[in-house]
Amino acid sequence: MEAILEGPVPAGFSRLPGPFRLLLGLDGTLTRSLTFLSGERVEVETVLLPDSPEGQRKVYLRVPTLGRLVFARTRLLPSPERGFDPFITTLLRGDLAIGQSMEARYGPLLKDEFSVFSVCGPLDPDGPSETGETWARSYRMRTREGLSLRIEEFFLPALRRLAGGGPP
């Protein structure tokens, strides 16, 4: 939650349930946090795009009994010092959790440029058409070797209900 406290707190943030605010502010892997919160295995559902640009990925994070909890977009950022790594291409095209997979491959990850915000309306042309307010977070995730990803995670209504924001 450090990044939120450094700048202005987004309007409406204080009205969110405590566990939901914690999920927005944690800098560990979201997949791991969702596993603890739901008590279920988190699945990664890839959004298949016929003309998906190289270095981009869109997925849902879901659990069997609740369905889709998060819509996430990931983009590989250009880096002059980084060489080609086929693992990243495979990871961006696949259905593995990015944070946990990258930790296993590269060790501890660095996260910065963290922000939390609310959005209304469609999140993405390929994502859900949610009505009302949806909360999201964005950050850059880096390896010590210079690999850098921009990640945006949109927390769907089912996650808000799971985290104490209303009936499931």
C-alpha positions as CSV (number, residue, x, y, z in Angstrom):
1,M,0.0,0.0,0.0
2,E,3.1,2.2,0.0
3,A,2.4,3.7,-3.4
4,I,-1.2,4.7,-2.5
5,L,0.0,6.5,0.7
6,E,2.6,8.5,-1.2
7,G,0.0,10.1,-3.4
8,P,-3.6,11.0,-3.1
9,V,-5.9,8.1,-2.1
10,P,-8.3,7.5,-5.0
11,A,-11.9,8.6,-4.4
12,G,-14.0,5.8,-2.9
13,F,-11.0,3.7,-1.9
14,S,-11.8,4.0,1.9
15,R,-15.3,2.6,1.3
16,L,-13.9,-0.7,0.0
17,P,-13.8,-3.8,2.3
18,G,-10.5,-4.2,4.1
19,P,-9.5,-7.5,2.4
20,F,-10.2,-6.0,-1.0
21,R,-8.0,-3.0,-0.2
22,L,-5.3,-5.3,0.9
23,L,-5.4,-7.2,-2.4
24,L,-5.1,-4.0,-4.3
25,G,-2.1,-3.0,-2.3
26,L,-0.1,-6.2,-1.9
27,D,3.0,-6.5,-4.0
28,G,3.2,-10.3,-3.9
29,T,1.8,-12.4,-6.7
30,L,-1.9,-12.0,-7.0
31,T,-2.4,-15.6,-7.9
32,R,-0.9,-16.7,-4.5
33,S,-3.1,-14.2,-2.7
34,L,-6.2,-15.3,-4.4
35,T,-5.4,-18.9,-3.5
36,F,-5.2,-18.0,0.2
37,L,-8.4,-15.9,0.0
38,S,-10.5,-18.4,-1.9
39,G,-9.1,-21.6,-0.5
40,E,-9.0,-22.9,-4.1
41,R,-6.5,-23.4,-6.9
42,V,-6.4,-20.4,-9.2
43,E,-6.6,-21.1,-12.9
44,V,-5.3,-18.9,-15.7
45,E,-7.7,-18.6,-18.6
46,T,-6.0,-17.1,-21.6
47,V,-8.0,-14.7,-23.8
48,L,-7.3,-16.0,-27.3
49,L,-6.8,-13.2,-29.8
50,P,-6.3,-14.0,-33.5
51,D,-3.9,-11.1,-34.0
52,S,-2.4,-10.7,-30.6
53,P,0.7,-8.5,-30.8
54,E,3.9,-10.2,-29.9
55,G,4.9,-9.5,-26.2
56,Q,1.3,-9.1,-25.0
57,R,-1.1,-11.3,-23.1
58,K,-4.6,-11.1,-21.7
59,V,-6.0,-13.5,-19.2
60,Y,-8.6,-14.1,-16.5
61,L,-7.7,-15.5,-13.1
62,R,-10.5,-17.7,-11.9
63,V,-11.3,-20.3,-9.3
64,P,-13.7,-23.2,-9.9
65,T,-16.6,-22.3,-7.6
66,L,-16.6,-18.5,-8.2
67,G,-15.5,-18.1,-11.8
68,R,-13.5,-15.2,-13.1
69,L,-12.1,-12.9,-10.4
70,V,-9.5,-10.8,-12.2
71,F,-8.9,-9.7,-15.8
72,A,-5.2,-9.0,-16.4
73,R,-3.2,-7.5,-19.3
74,T,0.5,-8.0,-19.5
75,R,2.9,-6.3,-21.9
76,L,6.7,-7.0,-22.4
77,L,8.5,-3.7,-22.2
78,P,11.4,-2.9,-24.5
79,S,14.8,-3.3,-22.8
80,P,18.1,-2.7,-24.7
81,E,20.2,-4.8,-22.3
82,R,17.9,-7.8,-22.4
83,G,18.6,-10.6,-24.9
84,F,16.0,-12.9,-26.4
85,D,14.6,-15.4,-23.9
86,P,12.2,-18.1,-25.3
87,F,10.8,-18.7,-21.9
88,I,9.1,-15.3,-21.9
89,T,7.5,-15.9,-25.3
90,T,6.2,-19.2,-24.0
91,L,5.0,-17.6,-20.8
92,L,3.1,-14.8,-22.5
93,R,1.4,-17.3,-24.9
94,G,0.5,-19.8,-22.2
95,D,-1.7,-20.3,-19.2
96,L,0.8,-20.2,-16.3
97,A,0.7,-17.6,-13.6
98,I,3.3,-15.0,-14.6
99,G,4.5,-13.9,-11.2
100,Q,5.0,-17.4,-9.8
101,S,6.6,-18.6,-13.0
102,M,9.0,-15.7,-13.2
103,E,9.9,-16.0,-9.6
104,A,10.7,-19.7,-10.2
105,R,12.8,-18.9,-13.2
106,Y,14.6,-15.6,-12.3
107,G,14.4,-15.4,-8.5
108,P,12.9,-12.4,-6.5
109,L,11.1,-9.8,-8.7
110,L,11.3,-6.1,-8.3
111,K,8.0,-4.2,-8.6
112,D,7.6,-0.4,-9.0
113,E,5.5,2.3,-10.7
114,F,2.6,0.9,-8.6
115,S,-0.8,2.6,-8.9
116,V,-4.4,1.8,-7.8
117,F,-7.4,3.3,-9.6
118,S,-11.1,2.9,-10.4
119,V,-12.5,2.6,-13.9
120,C,-16.1,2.5,-15.2
121,G,-17.2,0.8,-18.4
122,P,-15.5,-1.7,-20.6
123,L,-12.0,-2.5,-19.3
124,D,-10.7,-3.7,-22.7
125,P,-12.1,-4.7,-26.1
126,D,-11.3,-8.3,-25.2
127,G,-12.3,-8.1,-21.5
128,P,-15.5,-8.1,-19.6
129,S,-18.2,-5.4,-20.1
130,E,-18.7,-4.6,-16.5
131,T,-21.2,-2.0,-15.4
132,G,-20.4,0.3,-12.5
133,E,-17.1,0.9,-10.8
134,T,-14.2,-1.6,-11.1
135,W,-11.0,-1.3,-9.2
136,A,-7.6,-2.0,-10.8
137,R,-3.9,-1.8,-10.1
138,S,-0.9,-1.3,-12.4
139,Y,2.8,-1.9,-11.9
140,R,6.0,-2.7,-13.6
141,M,7.6,-6.1,-12.7
142,R,11.3,-6.5,-13.3
143,T,13.9,-9.2,-13.0
144,R,17.5,-8.5,-12.0
145,E,18.6,-9.4,-15.5
146,G,16.6,-6.4,-17.0
147,L,13.4,-8.2,-18.2
148,S,10.5,-5.8,-17.6
149,L,6.7,-6.3,-17.8
150,R,3.8,-3.8,-17.4
151,I,0.9,-5.6,-15.6
152,E,-2.6,-4.3,-15.2
153,E,-5.1,-6.2,-13.1
154,F,-8.8,-5.4,-13.0
155,F,-10.6,-6.8,-10.0
156,L,-14.0,-8.1,-11.0
157,P,-17.2,-8.0,-9.0
158,A,-16.9,-11.7,-7.9
159,L,-13.6,-10.9,-6.2
160,R,-15.1,-7.9,-4.4
161,R,-17.9,-10.2,-3.1
162,L,-15.3,-12.8,-2.0
163,A,-13.3,-10.1,-0.2
164,G,-16.2,-8.9,1.9
165,G,-18.0,-6.5,-0.4
166,G,-21.5,-8.1,-0.5
167,P,-23.2,-11.5,-1.0
168,P,-21.4,-14.0,-3.2
